[in-house]
Amino acid sequence: MRSKGILTTVTLSCAAAVLLAWPASAGEAPEEGKPKPEADGAGKKRPVRPLAGAAEDGAPELTEEASKAINDGLKYLLKVQGKDGSWSAGRFQMACTSLALMAFMVRGEFPGYGPNAEALDRGKKWLLKQAKSNSDGYLGQSMYEHGLATLALSEMWGMTAGENDDEDIQKALQAAVDVILRSQNVGGGWRYQPSPDAGQDTSVTVMVFIALASARQAGILVPDESIKRVVSYLEGAQDQSCGGFSYAPTGKGVSIACSGGGLYAAQLCGERDSQMVKAAINYVSNLPDSIFLKTGAYYYTHYYAVQAMVQAGDDEYAEWYPKIRDALVDKQNDDGSWPQERAGMVQSTTMAILVLGTPHRFIPIYQR
C-alpha cells in the first residue's frame, strides 16, 4: 500500500473532437524541497491518506444528496459490470473499465478492499489480463483509452490485495508509460495513435499527460524533457487574448473542454505560478454558469475543470464545486446512471461520480 506526492465559438472545438474520437477509435515534477515517494523492491508504497482537511461524507461541500448520488451511481455500475469483470463490452471497453475502477477508488475503495472488493478485483484482473496479452504495452484502441488505462494502473499500484499485484501492475504500468514516452510528438503532444508521427491535439495530449503525471508521482521514471515538451505544447495552444486553450496548437479557436484540461495539465507540469496558468484560471473561472447545465462533451469537460479548480486554490474550488455538484445531482437518472454521451452510459456515469467525489481526495492525482 502506498501514498504518492503527486465556449466561445470555435472553428474546430475540442468538445466536438472528443465526442468524435471515442467512437472513431474505439507528471508533475516533484516540487523543489518536496520528498519523492518512497518505494521498496516492487514499488510498493505506504498506505494512501487523504490530505489534511480532506472531506468525508459529512463535509459541508459533499451534501447528503451528492453522497447519495455517488452511492446510487456505484450501484448502477455494479449492476452493469460484465461477467468477465469489465465494463462496456466491445467498444470503449478498456476506457470504461478503467474509469469504473477509478469511480470506486474516488471513494477509497480498491480491488480487494471495501464493500465491493470482489467486483473491483474482477475489474483489476480483466485490466491486467489485457495488459499481459499486449506485449507492446499499448492498451485499448486509441491513446484516449491508453491514457485512462495507464491512469487506473498507476492509481491502483500498491493499493490492491492480490499477492502478485504489485509486480504485475508495475510491469503493466511501466510498459504503458514506455508507450506514452516513445509516442510523444516532437511538438510535445499526442494524438489518437501511439506514434510520434501521428500528430498532436490538446484533447488527447491532456488525457495522456495526466496519466504520465500520475505514473511519475507513483515513482515511474519520466524524463524532465518530456514534461518540458508538454509545457511547450500548451504554451503554443493557449490563446493569448483570453487565456483559454485551443484544440490544436495554434492558440486560436478556444474551447471550454480544452481550456479546463489544458489548465489542469499545466498545473500538473509544475507551472502553477506561471502567467500561462494564471491566465487560464481567469478564463475558466469566469465562464458563464450556463456551462454547468449544458456544454459540449459535458462530463469530459467538467471532469477536468473541477480538478483544475482544486489545483487553483480553495477560493476557486469553493466557488466551482457546488455548482457542478448540484447540476449533476439534478441530472442523475432514476437507476443511478447519468444521461449518456456518445461513449455510452458507463462513461457518463463514471465521470459524473469522479466529479462529485472530488471532496474525498483519496486519489493522489486529484489532490493538491
C-alpha positions in Angstrom: 0.0 0.0 0.0 1.3 3.5 -0.7 1.0 7.2 -0.7 2.1 9.5 -3.6 3.3 13.0 -3.6 2.0 13.8 -6.7 -17.2 28.2 -25.2 -16.6 30.6 -27.1 -17.4 29.8 -30.7 -14.7 27.6 -32.2 -13.7 26.6 -35.7 -13.0 23.0 -34.5 -13.8 22.6 -30.9 -12.1 20.2 -28.5 -15.5 19.1 -27.3 -16.6 18.0 -30.7 -13.3 16.3 -31.2 -13.7 14.3 -28.0 -17.2 13.1 -29.0 -15.9 12.1 -32.4 -12.8 10.4 -31.1 -14.5 8.0 -28.7 -16.5 6.1 -31.4 -13.8 6.7 -34.0 -11.3 4.7 -32.1 -12.9 2.9 -30.1 3.7 14.1 -14.0 4.1 16.5 -12.3 7.7 17.0 -11.4 8.2 16.9 -7.6 8.2 20.4 -6.2 11.5 21.7 -5.0 12.1 20.5 -1.5 9.3 18.0 -1.7 10.3 14.4 -0.9 9.8 11.9 -3.6 7.6 8.9 -3.0 9.4 6.1 -1.1 9.4 2.6 -2.7 10.7 -0.8 -1.8 11.6 -3.5 -4.3 8.5 -3.8 -6.4 7.5 -0.2 -6.0 5.2 -0.8 -3.0 4.3 2.4 -1.2 2.9 3.4 2.2 -0.9 3.5 2.6 -2.6 6.4 0.8 -4.0 9.1 3.1 -6.3 11.9 2.3 -4.7 15.3 2.5 -5.2 17.4 5.7 -8.7 18.6 5.7 -9.8 16.1 3.1 -13.6 15.6 3.1 -15.6 12.7 4.3 -19.3 12.2 3.7 -20.1 14.8 6.4 -18.0 17.6 4.7 -20.0 20.7 4.0 -19.5 20.7 0.3 -20.4 17.0 -0.1 -24.1 17.2 0.6 -26.3 14.3 1.6 -27.8 14.5 -1.9 -24.4 14.3 -3.6 -23.3 11.4 -1.4 -26.5 9.5 -2.2 -25.9 10.2 -5.9 -22.5 8.7 -5.7 -23.8 5.6 -3.9 -26.6 5.2 -6.5 -24.1 5.6 -9.3 -21.8 3.0 -7.9 -24.7 0.6 -7.5 -25.6 1.2 -11.2 -22.0 0.3 -12.2 -22.1 -2.9 -10.2 -25.3 -3.9 -12.0 -23.9 -3.4 -15.5 -20.4 -4.9 -14.8 -19.7 -7.8 -17.3 -19.2 -11.4 -16.2 -15.5 -11.1 -17.2 -15.1 -8.1 -14.8 -15.0 -5.4 -17.5 -17.5 -2.7 -18.2 -19.0 -1.8 -21.6 -18.4 -4.9 -23.7 -16.8 -4.2 -27.1 -16.4 -0.5 -27.9 -14.5 1.5 -25.3 -14.2 -1.5 -23.0 -10.7 -0.5 -21.9 -11.6 3.1 -21.2 -14.9 2.3 -19.4 -13.3 -0.4 -17.3 -10.5 2.0 -16.2 -13.0 4.8 -15.5 -15.2 2.4 -13.5 -12.3 1.3 -11.3 -11.4 4.9 -10.7 -15.0 5.8 -9.8 -14.8 3.4 -6.9 -11.3 4.5 -6.0 -12.5 8.1 -5.6 -14.4 6.9 -2.5 -11.5 4.9 -1.2 -12.4 1.5 -2.5 -9.8 -0.6 -4.2 -9.6 -4.1 -5.6 -9.6 -6.5 -2.6 -10.6 -3.7 -0.2 -14.0 -2.2 0.8 -17.6 -3.4 0.4 -17.2 -4.0 -3.3 -13.8 -5.7 -3.1 -14.7 -8.7 -5.2 -16.2 -6.7 -8.1 -13.2 -4.4 -8.2 -10.8 -7.3 -8.1 -12.5 -8.8 -11.1 -12.2 -5.5 -12.9 -8.5 -5.3 -12.0 -7.9 -8.9 -13.2 -9.5 -8.1 -16.5 -7.3 -5.0 -17.0 -4.2 -6.9 -16.1 -5.1 -9.7 -18.4 -5.4 -7.3 -21.3 -2.0 -5.8 -20.3 -0.3 -9.1 -20.3 -1.8 -10.0 -23.7 -0.4 -6.9 -25.3 3.4 -7.4 -25.5 4.0 -3.8 -26.8 2.3 -2.2 -23.8 -0.4 -0.5 -25.8 -3.8 -0.6 -24.1 -7.1 -0.1 -25.9 -7.8 1.2 -29.4 -6.7 4.8 -29.1 -4.4 6.9 -27.0 -7.5 8.1 -25.2 -8.1 4.6 -23.9 -4.4 4.0 -23.3 -4.2 7.2 -21.1 -7.2 6.1 -19.0 -5.8 2.6 -18.6 -2.4 3.9 -17.6 -4.0 6.2 -15.0 -6.0 3.4 -13.5 -2.9 1.2 -13.2 -0.9 4.0 -11.6 -3.6 4.8 -9.0 -4.1 1.1 -8.2 -0.4 0.3 -7.9 0.3 -0.7 -4.3 -3.3 -0.3 -3.3 -4.7 -3.8 -4.1 -4.9 -7.0 -2.1 -3.7 -9.6 -4.6 -0.5 -11.5 -3.7 1.3 -10.6 -7.0 -0.5 -7.4 -7.8 2.3 -5.0 -7.1 4.7 -6.7 -9.5 2.1 -7.3 -12.2 0.8 -3.7 -12.0 4.3 -2.3 -12.0 5.2 -4.2 -15.2 2.0 -3.2 -17.0 2.4 0.4 -15.8 6.0 0.7 -16.9 5.1 -0.8 -20.3 2.2 1.6 -20.7 4.4 4.6 -19.8 7.0 3.5 -22.3 4.4 3.6 -25.0 3.5 7.2 -24.0 7.1 8.4 -23.9 8.0 6.9 -27.3 4.8 8.3 -28.8 5.3 11.9 -27.9 5.3 14.2 -30.8 8.3 16.5 -31.3 6.0 19.3 -30.6 5.3 17.9 -27.1 1.8 16.4 -27.6 0.0 13.2 -28.6 -2.8 12.2 -30.9 -5.0 9.1 -31.5 -2.4 6.5 -32.3 0.8 5.6 -30.4 3.3 7.1 -32.9 5.3 10.4 -32.7 4.3 10.9 -36.3 0.5 10.7 -35.6 0.2 14.4 -34.9 -1.0 16.1 -31.7 -4.0 17.8 -30.3 -4.9 19.2 -26.9 -7.7 16.7 -26.1 -5.5 13.6 -26.4 -2.5 15.3 -25.0 -4.2 16.3 -21.8 -5.6 12.8 -21.2 -2.3 11.1 -21.9 -0.2 13.5 -19.9 -2.4 13.3 -16.7 -1.7 9.5 -16.8 2.0 10.3 -17.2 1.9 12.7 -14.3 0.2 10.1 -12.1 2.8 7.5 -13.0 5.6 9.9 -12.2 4.1 10.6 -8.8 3.9 6.9 -8.2 7.7 6.5 -8.8 7.9 5.6 -12.5 10.8 7.5 -14.2 9.5 10.2 -16.5 12.3 12.4 -18.1 12.1 16.1 -17.3 12.5 16.7 -21.0 9.1 15.1 -21.7 7.4 17.4 -19.2 9.1 20.5 -20.7 7.8 19.5 -24.2 4.3 19.3 -22.8 4.7 22.8 -21.4 5.9 24.0 -24.8 2.9 22.4 -26.4 0.5 24.0 -24.0 2.1 27.4 -24.5 1.5 27.1 -28.2 -2.1 26.0 -27.7 -3.0 28.9 -25.5 -4.9 31.9 -26.9 -3.0 34.9 -25.6 -6.0 37.2 -25.9 -8.2 35.3 -23.3 -6.1 32.6 -21.6 -8.1 29.6 -22.9 -6.7 26.7 -24.8 -7.5 25.6 -28.3 -7.9 22.1 -29.8 -4.8 22.4 -32.0 -1.5 24.0 -31.0 -2.4 27.2 -32.9 -3.6 29.3 -30.0 -6.9 30.0 -31.9 -10.4 28.6 -31.6 -10.7 28.3 -27.8 -12.9 25.6 -26.3 -14.1 25.0 -22.8 -13.1 21.3 -22.7 -9.6 22.0 -23.9 -9.3 25.0 -21.5 -10.2 23.0 -18.4 -8.0 20.1 -19.5 -5.1 22.3 -20.6 -5.2 24.2 -17.3 -5.1 21.0 -15.3 -2.2 19.6 -17.3 -0.3 22.9 -17.0 -0.7 22.8 -13.2 0.5 19.2 -13.1 3.5 20.2 -15.1 4.5 22.4 -12.2 3.5 25.7 -13.9 1.2 26.9 -11.1 2.8 30.2 -10.7 3.3 30.9 -14.5 1.4 33.5 -16.4 0.0 30.7 -18.6 -1.8 29.1 -15.7 -2.9 32.4 -14.2 -4.5 33.5 -17.4 -6.1 30.1 -17.9 -7.6 30.2 -14.3 -9.0 33.6 -15.1 -10.6 32.3 -18.3 -12.1 29.2 -16.8 -13.3 30.7 -13.5 -15.2 33.4 -15.4 -17.1 31.1 -17.8 -20.9 31.6 -17.6 -22.9 29.5 -15.2 -24.8 28.0 -18.2 -21.9 25.6 -18.7 -23.0 23.7 -15.5 -26.3 22.9 -17.2 -25.1 22.2 -20.8 -21.8 22.3 -22.7 -20.1 20.2 -25.4 -18.6 16.9 -24.1 -20.3 17.7 -20.8 -18.8 15.1 -18.5 -15.3 15.2 -20.1 -15.3 19.0 -19.7 -16.3 19.0 -16.0 -14.0 16.1 -15.1 -11.0 18.3 -16.0 -12.5 21.7 -14.9 -13.2 20.7 -11.3 -9.7 19.2 -10.8 -8.2 22.4 -12.3 -10.2 24.4 -9.7 -8.8 22.1 -6.9 -5.3 22.9 -8.1 -6.1 26.6 -8.4 -6.9 27.0 -4.7 -9.6 26.9 -2.1 -11.4 30.0 -3.2 -11.7 28.8 -6.8 -12.8 25.3 -5.8 -15.3 26.6 -3.2 -16.9 28.7 -6.0 -16.9 26.0 -8.6 -17.7 22.6 -6.9 -21.2 23.4 -5.5 -22.4 24.5 -9.0 -21.4 21.3 -10.7 -22.4 19.2 -7.7 -25.9 20.4 -7.8 -26.2 20.2 -11.5 -25.0 16.6 -11.6 -27.4 15.6 -8.8 -30.3 17.0 -10.8 -29.2 15.2 -14.0 -29.0 11.7 -12.5 -31.4 9.1 -13.8 -33.6 7.1 -11.5 -31.5 4.0 -12.0 -28.4 5.8 -10.7 -26.8 6.4 -14.1 -26.3 9.7 -15.9 -27.5 10.6 -19.4 -25.1 9.3 -21.9 -22.9 11.0 -24.3 -21.6 9.2 -27.4 -19.2 6.9 -25.5 -22.1 5.4 -23.5 -23.8 5.4 -20.1 -20.8 3.9 -18.3 -18.6 6.8 -19.4 -21.0 9.5 -18.4 -21.8 7.8 -15.1 -18.2 7.2 -14.1 -17.1 10.7 -14.9 -20.1 12.2 -13.0 -19.0 10.2 -10.0 -15.4 11.3 -10.3 -16.6 14.9 -10.3 -19.0 14.5 -7.4 -16.4 12.6 -5.4 -13.8 15.3 -5.6 -14.1 16.2 -1.9 -12.9 12.8 -0.8 -9.3 13.3 -2.0 -8.4 9.6 -1.9 -6.9 9.5 -5.4 -3.4 11.2 -5.3 -3.6 12.7 -8.8 -6.7 14.6 -7.7 -5.1 16.0 -4.6 -3.5 19.4 -4.5 
